[in-house]
Amino acid sequence: MSNAFKSNDGATARSWFGSGERLVYDLSNKQIIDAHSATQPNQLYVFNKYTVYPNQNPKNVVTFLPGFPDGSIGWIKIDKLVEEQSPFNRTFVEYIGQGDSDKPKEYVFSVFERADLVEAIWKRRGVESTFVITFDFSSLVVMELLRRHQERIERGQHLETIITRVLLINGGYFADGHSHPFMTTPLLYSRFGKVIAKVAQNSLPRFSNMLKRMWSKEYKVSNKELAEIFDSVTRRDGAFFLHKGAGFVREHKANADRLDLLSIYHRMTDHVTFHIVGSERDQFEPRQVKLAKARLGKYGVDIRTIPGGHMITSEQPRVLTDIILELLTIEVKHRRKGSTALPGSYRLN
């Protein structure tokens, strides 16, 4: 496997977060609000990197949702490649508890509050149509968003933001498909997880030793990459999220019927186009892409496997960027035609 794009080429957590902004999120109304400071208990800052171009329709944006535990910085290489090769409107969401978003310790983290935040950002940015790209546990978030779309369509409600296409990378699609080794996410979620998170907060070497297993052995993740992820995860005293955020597998199993990609596909295939990419050596979710091929492949869903370990956004950014640009080209052609063959027969501007 090639490591041609090994370096972030000078990009750092500091520069990444400096290129975005911290928005004020009102938890009570689930809205991004105009405010100079989050002074109320129900108001939090959330990081959002938002890039639009004057020659493109700002209502059409590609949405990138983050993985666990690296957060939005996991897209740093792909963002750079997109900017160099074929810039398009894009927004990178950072959930509460990750990256440069606020990290309140007394907070109930869940798939559903993450979906609320994504919808609030779309509304704030005026996004009317979006191609959503997810990594890792954000597959659960986009499945919840698609369920909400389905329910609104069935009720005949207006959709403020239409999801036209989804690309899910190394995610969890079926509750019976999770196979995380105990020494990874399950251990973090156990009663020992608090201790592990505390140690990680205060020690880059220990943090690095813990995270190294997320990449394939062939890749040999650099100390610089680990240091930038450490900066992202631990800023604002946030390493505790390693423990609190690790409950997503249990949450998926508790909501297995609602967050099931096969069921969602059957209900939404006339409205959304589905694409899946899995790593050949994914150490955390190796069964998920196999199940996707068995359960969804027969319906012609685009499912690909590429070389690398779980952290494929870091290992294979060029391959993923090529796939994204390929799919976006298809999306743009549909828009230009105003085609009623677009998923859901929606006409995009």
C-alpha positions in Angstrom: 0.0 0.0 0.0 1.3 3.4 -1.0 2.0 6.1 1.6 2.4 8.8 -1.0 0.3 11.1 1.0 1.9 10.4 4.3 2.2 13.9 5.6 -0.4 16.6 6.3 2.0 18.9 4.5 2.1 21.5 7.3 -1.5 21.2 8.2 -2.1 21.1 11.9 -4.9 20.9 14.4 -4.3 24.6 15.1 -4.6 25.5 11.4 -7.6 23.2 10.9 -9.6 24.7 13.7 -8.4 28.2 12.8 -10.0 27.8 9.3 -13.4 27.3 10.8 -15.6 28.9 13.4 -17.3 28.1 16.7 -21.0 28.6 16.4 -23.4 29.0 19.3 -25.8 26.1 19.6 -29.0 26.5 21.7 -29.8 23.0 23.1 -33.3 24.0 24.1 -34.4 25.0 20.6 -31.9 22.8 18.7 -30.8 25.8 16.7 -27.6 27.7 15.9 -28.2 31.2 17.2 -26.7 34.7 16.9 -24.8 35.4 20.0 -21.4 36.7 21.0 -20.9 34.2 23.8 -22.5 31.0 25.1 -23.5 32.3 28.6 -26.5 30.1 29.3 -26.3 26.5 30.5 -28.3 25.4 27.4 -25.9 27.1 25.0 -22.7 25.5 23.7 -20.1 26.4 21.1 -19.8 23.9 18.3 -17.0 23.9 15.7 -17.9 24.1 12.0 -15.7 24.4 9.0 -17.7 25.8 6.1 -16.3 26.5 2.6 -18.4 27.8 -0.3 -17.4 29.3 -3.6 -18.9 32.3 -5.5 -19.4 30.3 -8.7 -21.3 27.5 -6.9 -24.8 27.4 -5.5 -24.4 27.8 -1.7 -27.6 25.8 -1.2 -25.9 22.7 -2.5 -23.2 21.5 -0.1 -21.3 18.3 0.6 -21.5 17.4 4.3 -18.6 15.6 6.0 -19.5 13.9 9.4 -16.6 12.9 11.7 -15.4 9.6 13.2 -14.5 8.5 16.7 -12.4 9.6 18.4 -10.5 11.9 16.0 -13.4 14.1 15.0 -13.4 16.4 12.0 -9.6 16.6 11.8 -9.8 13.1 10.3 -10.8 14.8 7.0 -7.8 17.1 6.9 -6.0 15.3 4.1 -9.1 14.8 2.0 -10.0 18.5 2.4 -6.5 19.5 1.2 -6.7 17.2 -1.8 -10.2 18.5 -2.7 -9.0 22.1 -2.6 -6.1 21.2 -4.9 -8.0 19.1 -7.4 -11.6 20.1 -7.7 -12.9 22.5 -5.0 -16.6 22.2 -4.1 -18.9 23.6 -1.4 -18.4 21.6 1.8 -19.1 21.7 5.5 -17.4 19.7 8.2 -19.4 19.1 11.3 -17.8 18.7 14.8 -20.1 17.0 17.4 -20.3 18.2 21.0 -17.5 16.5 22.8 -15.1 16.4 19.9 -12.4 18.6 18.4 -12.9 22.3 19.0 -16.6 22.0 20.0 -17.4 22.4 23.7 -16.9 19.3 25.8 -19.3 19.5 28.7 -18.7 16.5 31.1 -22.3 16.5 32.3 -23.9 15.9 28.9 -25.9 13.0 27.5 -24.1 12.0 24.2 -26.2 10.1 21.7 -26.8 9.5 18.0 -30.0 11.6 18.3 -28.4 14.7 19.7 -25.7 14.5 17.0 -28.4 14.3 14.3 -30.1 17.4 15.9 -26.9 19.3 15.6 -26.4 18.4 12.0 -29.9 19.6 11.1 -29.3 22.8 13.0 -26.1 23.5 11.1 -27.8 22.8 7.8 -30.6 25.2 8.7 -28.1 27.9 9.7 -26.1 27.6 6.5 -29.2 27.5 4.3 -28.4 24.1 2.9 -31.3 22.8 0.7 -29.6 19.7 -0.7 -26.6 17.8 0.4 -24.4 14.8 -0.4 -23.4 13.3 3.0 -20.1 11.6 3.6 -19.6 9.7 6.9 -16.7 8.0 8.6 -16.9 5.5 11.5 -19.7 6.1 14.0 -21.3 8.9 11.9 -22.9 6.1 9.9 -25.4 5.9 12.7 -26.0 9.6 12.6 -26.8 9.7 8.9 -29.1 6.6 9.3 -31.1 8.6 11.9 -31.2 11.6 9.6 -32.5 9.3 6.8 -35.1 7.9 9.1 -36.3 11.5 9.9 -36.4 12.2 6.1 -38.5 9.0 5.6 -40.9 10.0 8.3 -41.3 13.5 7.0 -41.9 12.3 3.5 -44.5 9.9 4.7 -46.3 12.6 6.6 -46.1 14.9 3.6 -44.0 17.5 5.4 -41.6 19.9 3.7 -37.9 18.9 3.8 -35.7 21.9 4.6 -32.6 19.9 3.6 -32.7 17.0 1.1 -30.1 14.3 1.4 -29.6 13.2 -2.2 -26.7 10.8 -1.8 -24.7 9.2 1.1 -21.2 7.7 1.2 -20.5 5.6 4.3 -16.9 4.8 5.1 -15.9 2.1 7.6 -19.2 2.5 9.5 -21.6 0.3 11.5 -24.7 -0.5 9.4 -26.2 -3.5 11.2 -26.5 -3.9 15.0 -25.6 -7.6 14.6 -22.4 -6.8 12.7 -20.3 -5.1 15.4 -17.1 -6.9 16.3 -14.9 -4.4 18.1 -12.0 -6.2 20.0 -12.5 -5.9 23.7 -9.3 -3.9 24.2 -10.7 -1.1 22.0 -14.1 0.5 22.2 -15.6 -1.9 24.6 -12.8 -1.3 27.1 -13.1 2.4 26.7 -16.8 2.2 27.6 -16.2 0.0 30.6 -15.7 1.3 34.1 -11.9 1.3 33.3 -12.5 3.8 30.5 -12.6 6.8 32.8 -9.1 6.0 34.0 -7.8 5.3 30.5 -9.2 8.7 29.3 -7.6 10.5 32.2 -4.2 9.0 31.4 -4.7 9.8 27.7 -5.5 13.4 28.5 -2.1 13.9 30.2 0.2 11.8 28.1 0.9 12.0 24.4 3.0 8.8 24.5 0.3 6.7 26.2 -2.4 8.3 24.0 -0.3 7.4 20.9 0.3 3.8 22.0 -3.5 3.4 22.5 -4.4 4.8 19.1 -1.7 3.2 16.9 -3.7 0.0 16.5 -6.4 1.9 14.5 -4.1 2.0 11.5 -2.8 -0.9 9.5 0.7 -2.1 10.3 1.8 -1.3 6.8 0.9 2.3 7.1 3.1 3.1 10.1 1.3 6.2 11.3 3.7 9.1 12.0 4.3 10.7 15.4 3.2 14.0 13.8 -0.2 12.6 12.8 -0.7 11.2 16.3 0.3 14.5 17.9 -2.3 16.4 15.8 -5.1 14.0 16.8 -3.9 14.2 20.4 -4.3 18.0 20.1 -7.8 17.6 18.7 -9.0 15.0 21.2 -7.5 16.5 24.3 -8.2 20.2 23.7 -10.7 21.7 26.1 -9.9 18.9 28.5 -11.8 16.6 26.2 -10.2 13.1 26.4 -13.0 12.0 28.7 -15.1 11.7 25.5 -13.0 8.6 24.8 -15.0 7.0 27.6 -18.4 8.7 27.2 -18.5 8.6 23.5 -17.7 4.9 23.3 -21.3 3.8 24.0 -22.4 4.1 20.3 -22.3 0.3 19.8 -24.6 -0.3 22.7 -26.9 2.5 21.5 -27.0 1.0 18.0 -28.1 -2.4 19.5 -30.7 -0.6 21.6 -32.1 1.0 18.4 -31.4 -1.9 16.0 -34.7 -1.7 14.1 -34.5 2.1 13.6 -30.8 2.2 12.7 -30.7 -0.6 10.2 -29.3 0.2 6.8 -31.2 -2.5 4.9 -34.5 -1.3 6.3 -33.6 2.3 5.5 -32.5 1.4 2.0 -35.8 -0.2 1.2 -37.7 2.8 2.5 -35.5 5.5 1.0 -34.0 4.0 -2.2 -36.4 6.1 -4.4 -35.1 9.2 -2.7 -31.4 8.6 -1.9 -28.4 7.0 -3.6 -26.3 4.8 -1.3 -22.5 4.1 -1.5 -20.3 2.2 0.9 -16.5 1.9 1.2 -14.8 -0.5 3.5 -11.2 -1.2 4.4 -9.7 -4.6 3.5 -8.1 -4.7 7.0 -10.6 -2.8 9.2 -9.7 -3.9 12.7 -12.9 -2.6 14.3 -15.8 -3.3 11.9 -14.5 -6.1 9.6 -18.0 -7.7 9.4 -20.0 -4.7 8.4 -18.9 -4.3 4.8 -19.2 -8.1 4.3 -22.8 -7.9 5.7 -23.5 -4.9 3.4 -22.4 -6.9 0.4 -24.5 -9.9 1.4 -27.6 -7.8 2.3 -27.4 -4.8 0.0 -25.2 -6.0 -2.9 -28.0 -8.0 -4.5 -29.9 -4.7 -5.0 -27.0 -3.1 -6.9 -25.7 -0.8 -4.1 -22.3 0.5 -4.8 -20.0 -1.2 -2.3 -16.2 -1.0 -2.6 -13.3 -2.3 -0.5 -9.9 -0.6 -0.6 -6.5 -1.3 1.0 -5.8 -0.2 4.6 -6.8 -0.4 8.2 -9.7 1.3 10.0 -8.3 4.9 9.7 -8.7 4.9 6.0 -9.3 8.7 5.7 -5.6 9.0 6.9 -4.2 6.0 5.0 -5.9 6.3 1.6 -7.0 10.0 1.2 -6.2 10.0 -2.5 -8.3 7.0 -3.2 -11.2 8.3 -1.2 -10.9 11.7 -2.8 -11.1 10.2 -6.2 -14.3 8.3 -5.2 -15.8 11.4 -3.8 -15.1 13.5 -6.9 -16.4 10.7 -9.1 -19.7 10.6 -7.2 -19.9 14.4 -7.0 -19.5 14.6 -10.8 -22.6 12.4 -11.2 -24.4 14.6 -8.7 -23.6 17.8 -10.5 -24.7 16.3 -13.9 -28.1 15.6 -12.3 -28.4 19.1 -11.0 -27.5 20.7 -14.3 -30.1 18.6 -16.1 -32.7 19.3 -13.4 -33.4 15.7 -13.8 -36.5 14.1 -12.4 -34.5 10.9 -12.4 -32.7 12.3 -9.4 -33.4 10.2 -6.3 -36.8 11.2 -5.0 -37.6 13.2 -8.2 -36.6 16.4 -6.4 -35.5 19.2 -8.6 -32.3 20.9 -7.4 -31.3 24.4 -8.2 
